[in-house]
């Protein structure tokens, strides 16, 4: 049952990303931001967070920890394991609710800044805390 649920979430994520990617200009990478985040269901949000965590785990395992980019993926994956996926979704929701003027901020940046120590959090006025 758990496997079926994860497969359904993965399928939903793939369909959502495919639809969103087709709307993005071909010369630009597509990153989910607050506008996209607010339009998807809870299942879509959960699938997105599972997906980025799974990608970080895969990259770490595939490289055997031998590259600098893998170092970031390993720290990211380890940090995300300190919280449940639902806690991360709630934190991202809270960020966009508290910062309606920052809907253009990518979901990935919000996760990195609010749920991990990989990137420093933002201070008041968009200034990065050190």
Secondary structure, 3 states (H helix, E strand, C coil): CHHHHHHHHHHHHHHHHHHHHHHCCCCCCCCCEHHHHHHCCHHHHHHHHHHHHHHHHHHHHHHCCCCHHHHHHHHHHHHHCCCCHHHHHHHHHHHHHHCHHHCCCEHHHHHHHHHCCCCCCECHHHCECC
